[in-house]
Amino acid sequence: MTSSQLSAVFLLALFAGLMIRFWLAMRQMLHVRHHRGAVPAAFSASISLDAHQKAADYTVARVRLGMIDLFISTCLLLILTLGGGLQALHDLASRFLEAGSLVQGVAFIALVASVSWLVDLPLGLYRSFRLEARFGFNRLTPGLFIADTLKGVALAALIGLPLIAFVLWLMGSMGERWWLYVWAFWLGFNLLVLLVYPTFIAPLFNKFKPLEDGPLKARIEGLMSRCGFRLSGLFVMDGSKRSAHGNAYFTGFGAAKRIVFFDTLLDKLAPTEVEAVLAHELGHYHHHHLWKRLAVIGAGSLLFFALLGHLANQTWFFEGLGMQASGTAPTLVLFALALPVFTFPLTPLMSMWSRKHEFQADAYAASQAPATELISALVKLYRDNASTLTPDPLYSSVYDSHPPAAIRIARLQAASQ
């Protein structure tokens, strides 16, 4: 392939993906607006028209903001690649540091990351302080936002920069099979993050306290005993200081597994409903969904790293994406920027696989706790989180990791009979 051919293919894939995403977004907004006037019959007894319309308006507002975000990110990608932005940043780093050196490569990647962060910042601020606030979800204060930002920058400097330096060193020192070493390191680091995140990283941003003794804890411990599930602890997180959205999640693996409840979730659900939600999460572990996903991600990333190893030696790869300079850092940056353009067709496949996992977890939950309690919990979460009950079917099939509310509830109702 020549550099001009790569440029043409890149532009074609980029604009085709952009048009498809805009078309899907328009479908979603039109479909949600069309069904705004009436609550679906299956939910009419539990969700008011006002709540349904709030969810519709919230969904449309988020999709509209997503379209703006997509347009800006596409423009930034074009500026950085074919517009010569990456080459300019590379030249800037080379003015002060030895070209091709490890330090210069790290500086170049840091400059690219900083530019991307600065471009994303205005929309991020608007999302939290305008959109989320307008619908009553934002509880993030300017002071907390600044504190989170400073902590994020500190983590990026203390952890991210040394990691980048080590990856660049592997690329330059491990011969032709360097990509295999980088893949193994990348996979190992991701597993390490899963292990240490609950104990060392998450507490930097939120407070975690053990779930207090009482009926809820006793019910949860009984559920885990029935399921044969062991973990390191049950914790409540102060999610309410940033958002009114409720959630619960598992984190860690092995001996470091823990269950975390947002305080907002415990405020909204009854103990029997919390038990049912937790049974759903246990279903993911029962079916080994985490390890299956890690296996697929590991195998897929191996193929991508092998492709990266091939492209690193191809002049047309750099020139076709707007860079005259080559080397380890440009290789990493160009590949990271270009890859999502070509992998968009995989999105509906991954979404479909995720929805299958959600159905399996629901079925497991229905076998361990009353399905009616999970239905009740989900309806409350749909209502309180302003999740639309009427997504466009095509949009949902492409993007949604969870089944549409009507389909999910119908399956649970069938399981409860």
FENNOR-V703454 format. One record per residue. D_CENTER is the distance of its C-alpha to the mean C-alpha in Angstrom with 2 decimals. Layout:
D_CENTER + D_CENTER
This chain:
33.57 + 34.69 + 32.75 + 33.69 + 32.50 + 29.06 + 28.91 + 29.89 + 27.41 + 24.56 + 25.66 + 26.16 + 22.72 + 21.13 + 23.22 + 23.09 + 19.32 + 19.63 + 22.35 + 20.65 + 17.56 + 20.05 + 22.13 + 19.43 + 18.53 + 22.26 + 22.69 + 20.12 + 21.86 + 25.29 + 24.69 + 23.32 + 26.20 + 28.70 + 27.93 + 27.75 + 31.38 + 31.42 + 29.42 + 29.02 + 31.90 + 29.90 + 28.53 + 31.57 + 32.96 + 29.93 + 28.16 + 30.29 + 30.54 + 29.52 + 26.25 + 25.62 + 26.41 + 24.22 + 21.22 + 22.37 + 22.80 + 19.45 + 17.72 + 19.94 + 19.39 + 15.58 + 16.10 + 18.87 + 16.94 + 14.24 + 17.29 + 18.60 + 15.45 + 15.59 + 19.30 + 19.11 + 16.61 + 18.89 + 21.91 + 20.59 + 19.91 + 23.46 + 24.96 + 23.53 + 24.55 + 27.56 + 28.44 + 29.14 + 26.79 + 25.66 + 29.32 + 30.28 + 27.83 + 29.07 + 32.62 + 31.97 + 30.79 + 33.80 + 36.22 + 35.78 + 34.83 + 36.32 + 34.83 + 33.13 + 33.07 + 30.23 + 30.14 + 30.15 + 27.19 + 25.13 + 26.34 + 25.45 + 21.79 + 21.71 + 23.31 + 20.80 + 17.86 + 19.99 + 20.79 + 17.22 + 16.46 + 19.69 + 19.04 + 15.70 + 17.43 + 19.58 + 17.00 + 14.92 + 18.25 + 19.16 + 16.05 + 16.79 + 20.57 + 21.55 + 19.34 + 18.01 + 21.49 + 23.29 + 21.96 + 22.61 + 19.18 + 19.10 + 20.87 + 19.73 + 22.94 + 23.62 + 24.78 + 21.67 + 19.55 + 21.93 + 21.85 + 18.05 + 18.34 + 21.26 + 19.67 + 16.65 + 19.30 + 21.38 + 18.76 + 18.06 + 21.85 + 22.74 + 20.17 + 18.56 + 21.91 + 23.75 + 21.09 + 21.32 + 25.08 + 25.22 + 23.28 + 25.64 + 28.55 + 27.65 + 27.51 + 30.90 + 32.64 + 31.78 + 33.62 + 32.65 + 30.31 + 28.23 + 25.07 + 25.62 + 25.82 + 22.71 + 20.78 + 22.31 + 21.52 + 17.85 + 17.59 + 19.69 + 17.81 + 14.49 + 16.69 + 18.34 + 15.28 + 14.64 + 18.31 + 18.80 + 15.71 + 17.18 + 20.59 + 20.39 + 17.21 + 15.98 + 19.61 + 19.67 + 17.62 + 18.67 + 21.79 + 21.92 + 25.15 + 26.39 + 26.68 + 30.30 + 32.91 + 33.76 + 33.49 + 29.68 + 29.47 + 32.37 + 30.80 + 27.53 + 29.60 + 31.67 + 28.73 + 27.50 + 31.10 + 31.44 + 28.33 + 29.42 + 26.24 + 26.57 + 24.35 + 24.99 + 24.70 + 23.63 + 22.24 + 21.74 + 19.39 + 20.46 + 17.43 + 20.11 + 20.74 + 17.64 + 17.02 + 19.01 + 16.15 + 16.73 + 14.66 + 15.39 + 13.76 + 15.13 + 14.61 + 16.65 + 18.91 + 22.63 + 24.72 + 21.87 + 20.19 + 19.96 + 19.08 + 17.81 + 18.69 + 17.96 + 21.49 + 20.79 + 20.20 + 23.49 + 25.25 + 24.43 + 25.04 + 28.23 + 28.48 + 28.91 + 25.73 + 23.74 + 25.35 + 24.27 + 20.58 + 20.85 + 22.69 + 19.80 + 17.54 + 20.54 + 20.62 + 17.47 + 19.37 + 22.59 + 21.32 + 19.69 + 16.37 + 14.63 + 17.34 + 17.41 + 13.82 + 14.65 + 17.86 + 16.50 + 14.03 + 17.05 + 19.44 + 17.48 + 16.85 + 20.56 + 21.52 + 19.50 + 21.09 + 24.42 + 24.05 + 23.24 + 26.42 + 28.40 + 27.26 + 28.00 + 31.68 + 31.75 + 33.16 + 32.16 + 28.44 + 28.80 + 31.36 + 29.66 + 26.61 + 28.79 + 29.55 + 32.97 + 31.94 + 30.64 + 29.80 + 26.98 + 24.91 + 25.28 + 24.38 + 21.04 + 20.16 + 21.44 + 19.71 + 16.25 + 16.96 + 18.67 + 16.69 + 13.98 + 17.09 + 18.56 + 15.76 + 14.86 + 17.37 + 15.35 + 12.67 + 15.06 + 16.01 + 12.68 + 12.28 + 15.87 + 15.53 + 12.82 + 15.21 + 18.03 + 16.58 + 16.27 + 19.89 + 21.01 + 19.63 + 21.35 + 24.51 + 24.53 + 24.12 + 27.03 + 29.11 + 28.65 + 28.73 + 30.14 + 28.01 + 29.41 + 27.74 + 24.24 + 25.13 + 26.32 + 23.22 + 20.88 + 23.23 + 23.21 + 19.41 + 19.40 + 22.19 + 21.13 + 17.53 + 19.09 + 17.25 + 19.32 + 21.63 + 22.54 + 19.74 + 21.12 + 21.33 + 20.53 + 17.51 + 16.24 + 17.10 + 15.12 + 11.79 + 11.84 + 10.48 + 13.25 + 16.87 + 18.57 + 20.34 + 23.82 + 23.35 + 21.67 + 24.39 + 27.10 + 26.27 + 26.34 + 29.57 + 31.07 + 30.22 + 31.96 + 35.17
